Amino acid sequence: MNRAIDYRTDFYSLGATFYELLLQKTPFNGTDSMELVHCHMAREPEPPYEVNQGIPKVVSDIVMKLLAKSAENRYQSAGGIKADLEECLNELDVNGNIPTFSLGRNDISDRFQIPQKLYGREQELDILKTTFERVSEGKSEMLLISGRSGIGKTALVQEMYMPVTQQRGYFISGKFEQFQRNVPYSAVINAFQDLVRQLLAENEEKLNCWRKKILKTLGSNGQVIIDVIPEVELIIGPQPPVTELSPAETKNRFDLVFQNFIRAFSRPEHPLVLFLDDLQWIDTASLKLIQVFMAASDSRHLLLIGAYRDNEVRATHTLILTVDKIQKAGATVNRISLMPLNSQHVNQFVSDSLTCTPEKALPLAELVLAKTNGNPFFVGEFLKSLFERKLLEFDHEHFRWKWSMGHIQTQNVTDNVVELIVDRVLNLRTELQEVLKFAAYIGNQFEQKQKQRSCCRKQSRKGLYRPLGTSINLLSLMCRSSRTG
């Protein structure tokens, strides 16, 4: 899912444990691992009270709050869970029953956390969902999202994880790199590598079905795909070499074969969403490929979402010219332009971050808005900088967050997001700064390899060994680490 993992995942596990204690069964049953993943992501378990009405309604509500899909909707502290359970126990001891009461009244976390949910994007999210519904019914469409850096383009698209999973579809994504424009198809290939890895996690029966589908679609051209996505060979096995052609013919063959490859995955039973980020840096070959499979008359159940920085894409940019050609060919192209958050949304952002009322947060929210111009990424980073400077502190005596507007206003806190990030880097440990220097050569993400003997697994289908690594996002690493840990 599009959420960072934190301590609140343990609350979900606690809810699942309580669920089984109460009902002698787990929230979701089944032996297929991928099916269980789907259930935990997309389905709501039946509330304990509805299964057994002998269970007090409020106890059932506590369990369901722990099992909320979004971490923001769960309890935010162990103290909040404890307080509600103690109130249940007291009511049972005193009155012999447990009447319903408002949950989470004492649930305030002393951990500073930036909310991971969206603010002020309801209309845009509705456009995304209705577009996906049309695609699920049989259409293929393209949706372009434009906006400045940090405006929330990627965060908006990632909200599609849940509806796509509910439809048993596949969501895959790739990102173009500014200094890798000479690498054709890079983001598209990365996206489908991710999809192939998802398929390799399926059981043997489903994997055999995929093997038949892909072989039927590719015919004798399977090696064309294996050459760019080697993992495909783990599904379909070794393939015969293809005939050597001229450069122009080779490119045309690749476009046609890849189009068929995409068609294997975009089907009524599992629509496909392909998200390509940073289209302002897209290469010419990828644009041509997109034009080919979006303009195809038999394209079905495919939603291509592209995001780009509108301040870096002029009317004469090859992206805009190609999209115009796609539209003229009859394909449906939708557009969303993201604007900065307004004062109301920033106020809600700040009040949720500090677990206080919007009225109390308003003066601080107005300052944040003035400093950040409503850029969502900058809003979050600005609040983090206030916390790191100890301008936001948790008052354990009164169990609430506190700050001094006068003290904040006297501080030299930059209103430039680049300067803010640079300051973060300079405050990292020296060793970590050195790591970032080398990692910057690699790209947006890289693999942290472990020792071969402790982190390799056998690929039984081919007898291969593959090193397991942790995917590290440079921006996340940069923003979350500090001298104080």
KERO-708261 format. One line per field, with one value per residue (C-alpha): x, y, z. Coordinates in steps of 0.2 Angstrom, whole numbers, padded with zeros to 4 digits. Layout:
N
u = X | ... $
v = Y | ... $
w = Z | ... $
***
This chain:
485
u = 0000 | 0005 | 0009 | 0026 | 0027 | 0027 | 0022 | 0004 | 0005 | 0007 | -0010 | -0017 | -0009 | -0016 | -0033 | -0031 | -0026 | -0041 | -0053 | -0047 | -0048 | -0066 | -0072 | -0060 | -0056 | -0045 | -0052 | -0049 | -0048 | -0039 | -0023 | -0018 | -0005 | -0010 | -0028 | -0025 | -0015 | -0029 | -0041 | -0030 | -0029 | -0046 | -0059 | -0067 | -0069 | -0086 | -0087 | -0086 | -0103 | -0112 | -0104 | -0109 | -0121 | -0115 | -0099 | -0102 | -0104 | -0090 | -0078 | -0081 | -0079 | -0062 | -0056 | -0062 | -0053 | -0037 | -0041 | -0043 | -0035 | -0028 | -0016 | -0023 | -0040 | -0032 | -0027 | -0012 | -0005 | -0004 | -0010 | -0026 | -0030 | -0026 | -0038 | -0053 | -0050 | -0049 | -0065 | -0073 | -0067 | -0073 | -0090 | -0091 | -0085 | -0097 | -0113 | -0111 | -0112 | -0102 | -0112 | -0106 | -0094 | -0084 | -0067 | -0050 | -0054 | -0036 | -0028 | -0014 | 0003 | 0019 | 0027 | 0028 | 0020 | 0016 | -0001 | 0000 | -0017 | -0022 | -0029 | -0039 | -0039 | -0056 | -0062 | -0046 | -0047 | -0064 | -0059 | -0045 | -0058 | -0071 | -0058 | -0052 | -0070 | -0072 | -0056 | -0062 | -0077 | -0067 | -0060 | -0042 | -0038 | -0023 | -0023 | -0010 | -0007 | 0003 | 0009 | 0025 | 0037 | 0031 | 0013 | 0007 | 0006 | 0013 | 0004 | -0013 | -0009 | -0004 | -0021 | -0027 | -0019 | -0034 | -0048 | -0036 | -0034 | -0052 | -0055 | -0041 | -0031 | -0012 | -0004 | 0013 | 0024 | 0041 | 0050 | 0060 | 0077 | 0084 | 0101 | 0095 | 0087 | 0099 | 0092 | 0076 | 0061 | 0069 | 0053 | 0042 | 0053 | 0055 | 0037 | 0034 | 0049 | 0039 | 0024 | 0034 | 0040 | 0022 | 0017 | 0032 | 0024 | 0009 | 0006 | 0012 | -0006 | -0008 | 0010 | 0006 | -0009 | 0001 | 0014 | 0001 | -0006 | 0011 | 0017 | 0001 | 0002 | 0021 | 0022 | 0040 | 0045 | 0047 | 0066 | 0062 | 0054 | 0067 | 0081 | 0074 | 0065 | 0076 | 0064 | 0051 | 0061 | 0058 | 0039 | 0040 | 0056 | 0070 | 0065 | 0072 | 0083 | 0074 | 0079 | 0091 | 0084 | 0089 | 0089 | 0072 | 0064 | 0071 | 0063 | 0046 | 0046 | 0050 | 0035 | 0023 | 0029 | 0029 | 0011 | 0006 | 0015 | 0005 | -0011 | -0008 | -0010 | -0024 | -0039 | -0057 | -0052 | -0037 | -0037 | -0019 | -0014 | 0003 | 0009 | 0024 | 0031 | 0042 | 0037 | 0046 | 0062 | 0054 | 0065 | 0059 | 0058 | 0046 | 0035 | 0034 | 0029 | 0016 | 0009 | 0008 | -0001 | -0013 | -0018 | -0021 | -0039 | -0040 | -0032 | -0044 | -0043 | -0028 | -0026 | -0010 | -0007 | 0007 | 0014 | 0025 | 0031 | 0021 | 0034 | 0047 | 0035 | 0031 | 0019 | 0033 | 0039 | 0039 | 0027 | 0014 | 0016 | 0015 | -0001 | -0009 | -0006 | -0013 | -0029 | -0030 | -0029 | -0045 | -0038 | -0046 | -0034 | -0039 | -0030 | -0028 | -0019 | -0014 | -0014 | -0007 | -0017 | -0028 | -0029 | -0042 | -0033 | -0016 | -0025 | -0032 | -0015 | -0007 | -0021 | -0020 | -0001 | -0002 | -0018 | -0028 | -0043 | -0042 | -0046 | -0030 | -0019 | -0025 | -0012 | 0002 | -0007 | -0007 | 0012 | 0015 | 0004 | 0014 | 0031 | 0026 | 0013 | 0003 | 0015 | 0010 | 0028 | 0035 | 0021 | 0027 | 0045 | 0042 | 0033 | 0047 | 0060 | 0050 | 0050 | 0068 | 0072 | 0062 | 0049 | 0036 | 0036 | 0025 | 0019 | 0018 | 0010 | -0005 | -0003 | -0004 | 0008 | 0013 | 0022 | 0025 | 0020 | 0032 | 0046 | 0043 | 0042 | 0059 | 0067 | 0076 | 0066 | 0068 | 0053 | 0063 | 0061 | 0078 | 0087 | 0077 | 0082 | 0100 | 0100 | 0093 | 0108 | 0121 | 0114 | 0116 | 0130 | 0146 | 0146 | 0128 | 0132 | 0146 | 0134 | 0122 | 0136 | 0139 | 0120 | 0116 | 0126 | 0114 | 0097 | 0081 | 0082 | 0096 | 0098 | 0107 | 0116 | 0119 | 0132 | 0129 | 0128 | 0115 | 0104 | 0102 | 0088 | 0087 | 0076 | 0071 | 0063 | 0080 | 0093 | 0098 | 0103 | 0097 | 0103 | 0090 | 0091 | 0082 | 0075 | 0081 | 0073 | 0086 | 0073 | 0066 | 0084 | 0089 | 0073 | 0071 | 0089 | 0098 | 0112 | 0101 | 0094 $
v = 0000 | 0018 | 0020 | 0020 | 0006 | 0012 | 0006 | 0007 | -0009 | -0018 | -0011 | -0020 | -0036 | -0034 | -0031 | -0047 | -0056 | -0049 | -0054 | -0072 | -0072 | -0067 | -0077 | -0092 | -0088 | -0075 | -0060 | -0068 | -0086 | -0095 | -0104 | -0094 | -0080 | -0068 | -0070 | -0066 | -0051 | -0045 | -0047 | -0037 | -0023 | -0022 | -0031 | -0027 | -0041 | -0044 | -0035 | -0047 | -0040 | -0045 | -0063 | -0065 | -0052 | -0058 | -0048 | -0030 | -0018 | -0006 | -0021 | -0025 | -0007 | -0007 | -0022 | -0014 | 0002 | -0008 | -0016 | 0000 | -0001 | 0017 | 0019 | 0036 | 0028 | 0016 | 0020 | 0032 | 0026 | 0011 | 0022 | 0026 | 0007 | 0004 | 0018 | 0012 | -0006 | -0001 | 0009 | -0007 | -0017 | -0004 | -0003 | -0022 | -0023 | -0009 | -0011 | -0029 | -0023 | -0012 | 0003 | 0011 | 0026 | 0037 | 0028 | 0036 | 0051 | 0048 | 0043 | 0056 | 0050 | 0059 | 0054 | 0068 | 0061 | 0069 | 0062 | 0051 | 0055 | 0067 | 0085 | 0095 | 0082 | 0075 | 0080 | 0074 | 0057 | 0056 | 0058 | 0045 | 0032 | 0035 | 0034 | 0017 | 0011 | 0015 | 0005 | -0009 | -0010 | -0012 | 0005 | 0010 | 0028 | 0039 | 0052 | 0065 | 0074 | 0090 | 0101 | 0108 | 0097 | 0092 | 0096 | 0078 | 0070 | 0054 | 0054 | 0056 | 0042 | 0030 | 0032 | 0020 | 0005 | 0001 | 0003 | -0007 | -0021 | -0022 | -0025 | -0038 | -0027 | -0024 | -0007 | -0005 | 0010 | 0017 | 0033 | 0042 | 0049 | 0066 | 0059 | 0043 | 0049 | 0039 | 0023 | 0019 | 0012 | 0013 | 0017 | 0006 | -0009 | -0006 | -0006 | -0022 | -0030 | -0026 | -0034 | -0050 | -0051 | -0050 | -0065 | -0075 | -0074 | -0083 | -0101 | -0114 | -0116 | -0098 | -0096 | -0110 | -0100 | -0085 | -0095 | -0101 | -0083 | -0075 | -0088 | -0088 | -0069 | -0068 | -0083 | -0086 | -0068 | -0072 | -0069 | -0051 | -0048 | -0058 | -0047 | -0032 | -0041 | -0056 | -0061 | -0066 | -0082 | -0088 | -0089 | -0094 | -0103 | -0102 | -0096 | -0098 | -0084 | -0072 | -0067 | -0053 | -0038 | -0020 | -0007 | 0001 | -0016 | -0022 | -0007 | -0010 | -0028 | -0023 | -0010 | -0023 | -0037 | -0026 | -0020 | -0039 | -0041 | -0027 | -0035 | -0051 | -0042 | -0030 | -0041 | -0040 | -0051 | -0040 | -0023 | -0015 | 0002 | 0008 | 0024 | 0033 | 0047 | 0062 | 0062 | 0078 | 0067 | 0054 | 0047 | 0047 | 0028 | 0027 | 0040 | 0031 | 0015 | 0024 | 0031 | 0013 | 0004 | 0019 | 0022 | 0003 | 0000 | -0016 | -0009 | -0014 | -0013 | -0002 | 0014 | 0024 | 0037 | 0050 | 0064 | 0078 | 0095 | 0108 | 0121 | 0110 | 0106 | 0119 | 0117 | 0112 | 0098 | 0081 | 0074 | 0087 | 0084 | 0065 | 0066 | 0077 | 0063 | 0050 | 0061 | 0063 | 0044 | 0043 | 0038 | 0046 | 0057 | 0065 | 0079 | 0084 | 0100 | 0100 | 0117 | 0121 | 0118 | 0132 | 0139 | 0127 | 0111 | 0117 | 0121 | 0103 | 0096 | 0105 | 0101 | 0082 | 0083 | 0090 | 0081 | 0097 | 0107 | 0117 | 0133 | 0130 | 0126 | 0141 | 0154 | 0141 | 0135 | 0153 | 0154 | 0138 | 0143 | 0159 | 0150 | 0136 | 0143 | 0127 | 0115 | 0099 | 0092 | 0108 | 0109 | 0092 | 0096 | 0113 | 0105 | 0093 | 0107 | 0115 | 0099 | 0096 | 0113 | 0109 | 0123 | 0110 | 0099 | 0087 | 0092 | 0076 | 0084 | 0090 | 0076 | 0088 | 0097 | 0114 | 0128 | 0147 | 0157 | 0171 | 0160 | 0152 | 0169 | 0175 | 0160 | 0161 | 0146 | 0147 | 0148 | 0139 | 0121 | 0118 | 0127 | 0117 | 0100 | 0106 | 0110 | 0093 | 0085 | 0095 | 0090 | 0071 | 0061 | 0063 | 0045 | 0046 | 0061 | 0051 | 0037 | 0049 | 0056 | 0039 | 0034 | 0050 | 0042 | 0027 | 0036 | 0038 | 0021 | 0008 | -0009 | -0012 | -0028 | -0040 | -0054 | -0067 | -0082 | -0073 | -0065 | -0076 | -0088 | -0101 | -0098 | -0116 | -0115 | -0111 | -0115 | -0097 | -0087 | -0069 | -0057 | -0050 | -0031 | -0017 | -0004 | 0013 | 0029 | 0043 | 0057 | 0046 | 0042 | 0060 | 0067 | 0054 | 0052 | 0065 | 0066 | 0062 | 0046 $
w = 0000 | -0002 | 0017 | 0026 | 0039 | 0057 | 0075 | 0071 | 0060 | 0077 | 0082 | 0067 | 0072 | 0090 | 0082 | 0072 | 0088 | 0098 | 0083 | 0085 | 0104 | 0103 | 0088 | 0087 | 0069 | 0060 | 0051 | 0034 | 0030 | 0016 | 0011 | -0004 | 0001 | -0013 | -0009 | 0010 | 0005 | -0006 | 0009 | 0021 | 0009 | 0001 | 0012 | 0028 | 0041 | 0048 | 0064 | 0079 | 0086 | 0070 | 0071 | 0090 | 0097 | 0115 | 0112 | 0118 | 0104 | 0110 | 0112 | 0094 | 0089 | 0098 | 0088 | 0071 | 0075 | 0077 | 0061 | 0051 | 0034 | 0036 | 0050 | 0053 | 0058 | 0070 | 0088 | 0088 | 0105 | 0116 | 0130 | 0120 | 0118 | 0136 | 0142 | 0132 | 0138 | 0156 | 0154 | 0147 | 0162 | 0174 | 0167 | 0167 | 0186 | 0191 | 0180 | 0174 | 0156 | 0144 | 0137 | 0121 | 0123 | 0112 | 0108 | 0108 | 0120 | 0128 | 0112 | 0109 | 0103 | 0109 | 0093 | 0080 | 0064 | 0047 | 0041 | 0026 | 0020 | 0006 | 0009 | -0003 | -0017 | -0016 | -0033 | -0042 | -0033 | -0039 | -0057 | -0055 | -0048 | -0061 | -0075 | -0067 | -0067 | -0085 | -0089 | -0078 | -0089 | -0105 | -0110 | -0111 | -0106 | -0103 | -0088 | -0086 | -0070 | -0070 | -0056 | -0048 | -0038 | -0021 | -0026 | -0023 | -0040 | -0035 | -0018 | -0027 | -0039 | -0026 | -0018 | -0033 | -0024 | -0014 | -0028 | -0040 | -0028 | -0025 | -0043 | -0043 | -0055 | -0055 | -0051 | -0057 | -0058 | -0066 | -0064 | -0078 | -0072 | -0077 | -0081 | -0089 | -0105 | -0115 | -0108 | -0119 | -0110 | -0093 | -0083 | -0093 | -0091 | -0072 | -0070 | -0079 | -0069 | -0054 | -0061 | -0065 | -0047 | -0041 | -0053 | -0046 | -0029 | -0035 | -0032 | -0045 | -0052 | -0056 | -0062 | -0075 | -0081 | -0083 | -0092 | -0105 | -0107 | -0110 | -0122 | -0132 | -0133 | -0137 | -0149 | -0155 | -0149 | -0131 | -0131 | -0136 | -0119 | -0110 | -0117 | -0108 | -0093 | -0089 | -0075 | -0088 | -0091 | -0074 | -0079 | -0097 | -0098 | -0111 | -0128 | -0145 | -0152 | -0163 | -0181 | -0183 | -0191 | -0196 | -0182 | -0188 | -0190 | -0173 | -0165 | -0174 | -0169 | -0151 | -0150 | -0157 | -0146 | -0130 | -0135 | -0135 | -0119 | -0111 | -0118 | -0109 | -0092 | -0096 | -0096 | -0089 | -0074 | -0069 | -0077 | -0077 | -0071 | -0077 | -0068 | -0076 | -0066 | -0071 | -0089 | -0092 | -0093 | -0104 | -0119 | -0137 | -0138 | -0123 | -0130 | -0147 | -0137 | -0127 | -0143 | -0151 | -0137 | -0133 | -0151 | -0154 | -0158 | -0149 | -0132 | -0117 | -0098 | -0098 | -0088 | -0092 | -0079 | -0082 | -0070 | -0075 | -0069 | -0079 | -0076 | -0086 | -0100 | -0113 | -0127 | -0139 | -0128 | -0136 | -0123 | -0127 | -0146 | -0143 | -0132 | -0146 | -0158 | -0147 | -0145 | -0164 | -0166 | -0155 | -0138 | -0123 | -0113 | -0097 | -0087 | -0069 | -0064 | -0046 | -0037 | -0020 | -0004 | 0002 | 0020 | 0025 | 0020 | 0027 | 0044 | 0044 | 0039 | 0054 | 0066 | 0062 | 0064 | 0081 | 0087 | 0091 | 0085 | 0069 | 0080 | 0090 | 0075 | 0065 | 0069 | 0066 | 0050 | 0043 | 0046 | 0038 | 0023 | 0021 | 0022 | 0010 | -0002 | 0001 | -0007 | 0002 | 0003 | 0009 | 0022 | 0029 | 0029 | 0037 | 0051 | 0053 | 0054 | 0068 | 0078 | 0075 | 0081 | 0097 | 0092 | 0093 | 0109 | 0117 | 0134 | 0144 | 0159 | 0150 | 0136 | 0121 | 0108 | 0112 | 0103 | 0105 | 0090 | 0096 | 0097 | 0080 | 0072 | 0079 | 0071 | 0055 | 0047 | 0028 | 0016 | 0002 | 0001 | -0008 | 0007 | 0019 | 0011 | 0010 | 0028 | 0032 | 0022 | 0031 | 0048 | 0043 | 0050 | 0040 | 0035 | 0029 | 0019 | 0010 | 0007 | -0001 | -0013 | -0020 | -0020 | -0030 | -0045 | -0045 | -0046 | -0036 | -0028 | -0025 | -0017 | -0001 | -0004 | 0011 | 0013 | 0000 | 0012 | 0023 | 0010 | -0005 | -0009 | -0022 | -0037 | -0038 | -0056 | -0063 | -0050 | -0048 | -0033 | -0031 | -0018 | -0007 | -0004 | 0004 | -0008 | -0001 | -0007 | -0006 | -0002 | 0012 | 0019 | 0018 | 0027 | 0040 | 0047 | 0058 | 0070 | 0084 | 0075 $
***
